[in-house]
Amino acid sequence: MKKSVSSKIIYLVGILFAIVLIVISGISYFGAKESSFNYLKENQHKVLYDVGYFFEFYSDLKRGAISGLGEFFEDPNTPLDENNIYNVLNLAKDNMGFDTVFFATQDGITYQFDRTKRSATQDGFDPRTRPWYIAALKSEKVAVTEPYKSLTTGHFSVTYSYSVKRNGNVIGVVAGVYNLEKFSKDVLSLGRSQNSYVGVYAPDGTIMFHEDTKRMLTKNTLSQNIAQAFKENPEILSKDNVELFVVNNDQGIPQAVMCNATINPLFNICSITEESVYQHASSSILKRQVIVSCIAIVVVLILVKLFISHLLKPLSSIQNGLSGFFSYLNHESKNAPKPINVKSNDEFGIMAKAINT
């Protein structure tokens, strides 16, 4: 009887406790899941912001350097003899971080930092036909070419150029070639972590900057899917955007992506993390909740069993006393029944006293 009542109570308490624990754990799980998701998303956004800040900083630094060099040549007090031009270009190259710095005149003569002189008449090199020269003439500020692979250095580069004017007339263009491979490693490495990285993508899906320089100026499934997302929802490029979108990479693995536009419409910075990182965080929380809940249920049931066994101990004495009384009454035993020894003042004590009298 005791075991039957005890088992029923333990079973009922176990069910009720499990229900309460499931409800509480569920609320806790979804809250923790949301917090974990927001933390990861905010961390990805911060990485994107940091990389974007340094990206703009480096770009502005190079623009300012070429602009300052051009304004120096525009100063009427700056002599434009060959020796002085070479000295200024060499100084600019050493201090501005460019691979090459040169000054191309309206006459088609190019002065390079290493004291190399080229011209359309001598070696066929006419700077006036080059994209960086033409872009500088069209721009009131510093012009920046699209990334390209230099035929002379073999590096992925961009050229910053500025038209030099005196008395309102263009006398030439000053330009600097910047190595994008170094830029990618210096800046994009800020966004590298165990599970994420940062890349820069053009609206057509071309990979403009990447830590893996072999991928630069190429396209892959991921970059094209990102470009498609740009077309479908231009708002994802807003600096105020903190929402993720999911696209597949070349292996078909979903990637959680967050992007921002830059001052250059060709450059969109994206922070990329495997979507499984977010799911893994949720799975880890759920696993911990299940383990803790199971342990809690087992511990509580053991404690309940011990507590109930202690509370129902007088019932065992009453049961034994009644069994002895009826055995004596039915002549099954010759021993007279002993009084039931229950000293408590609860229901069991009252019951024992009533039976004893």
N, C-alpha and C positions, 0 to 999 in steps of 0.2 A: 504493500500500500504506500509506504513511505517512498519507495523508489518510483512508483507510478506517479505520485503527486510531484515529487521532486523533478522527475524527468519532464513532466508537462510544464511545470513552472520554468525550468531552464530552457525548454524549447520555445515557450512563449516569449520569455525575456530575450532570448537570442534573436528571434524574429523581429521583435520591436526594436532592439538595439541595432540590428543590421539595417532596418529601414531608416532609422534616425541617422545612422552613420553614412548610409548611402546618400541621403539628402544633403547632409552637411558636407560630405566629401565632394559631391557633385557641384555644389555651390562654390566650394573652395577651389576645385579643379578648374572650372570655367573662369573664375576670377584670376587664378594663377596663370592660366593659359593666355588670357587677355593681357595680363601684365608682362608675361614673357614675350609675347608677340610684339607688344608695343616697345619693349626694351630693345629687341633685335632690330625693329624697324627704325627706331630713333638712332640706334648705333649706326645703322647703314646710312641714314640720312646725314649724320654727323660726318661720317667718312666722306660722303659725297660733297658736303659743304667744305670740308678741309681741303680736299683735292681741288675743288673748283676755285677756292680762294687762291691757292698757290698757282693754279693754272693761269688765272687772271693776273696774278702778281708777276709771274715770269713773262707773260705776254706784254703786259704794260711796261715791264722793265726793258724789254728788247725794243719796243716801240719808242720809249723815251730815249734810249741810247742812240738809235738811228736818227730820231728827230733832233736830238742835241747835236749830233755830228753834222747833220745837214745845216742847222742854224749856225754852227761854227763856220762852215764854208760860206754861208751867206753874209757873214760879217765882213763889211768892206775893209776892215783892218786885218783880215786874214789873208796873207799872201798866197797866191795860187801857183807858185812855181813848183816844179816837179819834186824837188827835194822836200819841201815843206808838206806837200800832199802825202808823200810816202811816209814821212815821220808821223803825221796825224793819223793816217790809216793804221799804221803799225801799233801806235799807242792805243787806238780804239779797239783793235783786235785783241790785244793783250788784256784789256780791262773790261771788255763788254761780253766776253764769252762766245764770240762768233768764231766759226771755222775760217771764214774768209770775209774780208772787208775791202770794198773797192769803190772807186769814184769814176763814173762814166760821163764823159762830156758830150755836148751836143754835136761835136765834131766826129764822134765815133771812136774816141780814144778812151781806153780803160786803164786806170792806174790801180794796181793791186797792192795790198799791204806789204807783200814780199818784194816790192820794187820791180815787179813784172809789169811791162807795158805792152798792151795789145791794141790793135786798131783794125778797122775794116780793110784798110788798104794793104797792111803788112801780112796779117795771117788770116784774114777773112772773118774775124770775129767782130760782128757789129752789135754792140750792146743795145742800140736803139730799136732792134727788132725783138728783144727779149721781153717776156711777159712782165718781169719785175720793173723794167724800165717804162714800158707802156702804162702799167698800172699806176706807177708813181706820178706820171704826167696827168693822169685823170683824177688823181686824188688830191684833196687839199691837205690831207694828213699823211701819216705813214701807211703805205700799202703793204699788204701781206699776201704772198702767193699761196696757192694751194700746195699741200705737201707733195714732194716729188723725190725721186731717187737721183741723186747727183751722179752725172757721168764721170766726173773727175775724182770724187772721193768715194763713191759707191754707197754713201750714207743717205738715209732718208732725211730730207731737209726742207726748210721753208726760207724764203728770202724776204727780208724787211727792206723796203726802199722808200726814199724820200727825195722829191724833186728840189733841187737847189736853185734859188732865184736871186738875181741881183738887179736892182733897178726895175723890178717887175718882169724881167726876162729870165727864162729857164736857161741855166748855163750847164746843167748836167744833173745826174742822179747819183746819190750816195746810197750804198746798199750793203747789207750784211747777211751772210748765210749762216743759219743756225741749225745745228745737228739735232734732229728730233729724237734720235735714239737715246742720246744722253738726257734729253728732256723727259722722255717717257720713263726712263729708269729713275730719274731724280724725283719726279712729281708723282707719277702713277704708283710708285712703290709705297706711297703714303696710304694708299687704299688697299694694300695687300694684307690679307690675314689668312688664317688656316682655311676658311670656307668662302672667302670672297675676294674680288679684285675689281679694279676700275679700268674702263676703257673709254675711248672717245670715238664717236661714230658720226658719220655724215648722214644727212637725211635720206640718201639713196642706199644706205647700208654699208658704205665703205668704212673699213676700220682705219681711222686716221691716226690714232695713237694706241699703242699696246706695249706692255712690258716685253712680250715676245715680238721682237722687231720683224720677224719673218711674216707676221700676220698683217703688218702695216700696209695700207693701200691695197688690201685684198677684201674679199667678201666671204662670209660663210653663212651657214644656216641661222646661227644666233644673231648675227649682225643684220641679216635681212628681215628676220622676225621682229627685231627691235625697230627697224625702219618702218615696217608695216604698222607697228603699234603707234609710231609717231604720226603716221598718216591718218589712222583711225581716230586718234585722240590727241590732238596737239597740246591739250592742257597738261599732259604728263611732263612736258618740258618746262613748265612754269617753275620759277624759283620757290614759289609758295607751296608747290605740290610736295606732299609727304606720303603719297600713296604708292604702293607697289603694283606692278603688273607682271604677269607670268608669261614667259615664252620658252620654247624648247631650244636647246642647243643642238650641235651637230649630232650628238648621240641620242637625241630625243629625250634628254633629261630636263625636266622643268626647272627654270631659273627665275628667281624673284629679282626683278630689276627696278631700279629707281634712277631717274635721269633729270638733268638740268641743262638748259641751253646756256651758251656763252655769248660773249660779245661778237664772236665770229659765227655766222649762221651755219658754217660747215662743221662746227665742232659742238657736239652734244656729249656731255660727260655722263657716264652711266656707271653706277655701282651694281655689281652682279653677285648674287649669292644663290647657292642651290636652295630650291624651295624646301628640300628635305631637312635643311637646318631648322626651319621654323616648325616643321612637323615633328622632328626629333625632340625639340624642346617640349612640345605638347605631350609626346609619347612618354618622355622621361617623367614629366609631372604626373601623368596618369598612372604610370607604373609605380611610382612612389606612393601615390594615394591608395592604390589597391593593396600594396604590401603592408602599409601602415594600418589600413582598415582591417585586413585579415588578422594581423597580430592583435589589434585592439579587441576584435570579436572573440578570439580564442582566450585572451587574458580575462576579459569580462566574464565569459561563460565559466571559466575555472573558478573565478572569485564568487560568482553567483552560486555555483554548485556547492562550494565550501560554506558559504553563508547560509544557504537553504538547508544543507545537511545539519548545520549547527542549530538552526531554528527548529527543525523538525525532529531533533533528537528526543524531546519529551514524548513525541508521538510514538516512538519506538517502545518507550517504557510503558505507555498506556496499552499499546498493542500486545506486548508480552504479558502485562497484567491481566488483560481480558482473556487472552488465550489460556493462561493458567487457571483463571476462575471457571471458564466453561469446561475445561478439561476435568477439573475437580467436580463440577456440577454434574457432568455426564459420567462420572466414575471412571474416567480415563486415567486419572491420576489420584493417588492416595494422599498427596501432599496438599495441605491447605494453602490457598493462594496468599501471597504476601501483599501487603498494601503497596499500591503504586507510589513510587518515590519521585514525585515531581514537585519541586519546591517553588517554582516560579508562580507569580501572581497573575499571569496572563490567562488566556482561554484554556491552554493546556493544563495549567495548575488548577483552575476551577473544575475542569472536567475530571481530573484525577481525584480531587477531593470528593466530588459527587459519587464517583465509582466506589471509592473507599468506604463511604458511609452507607 
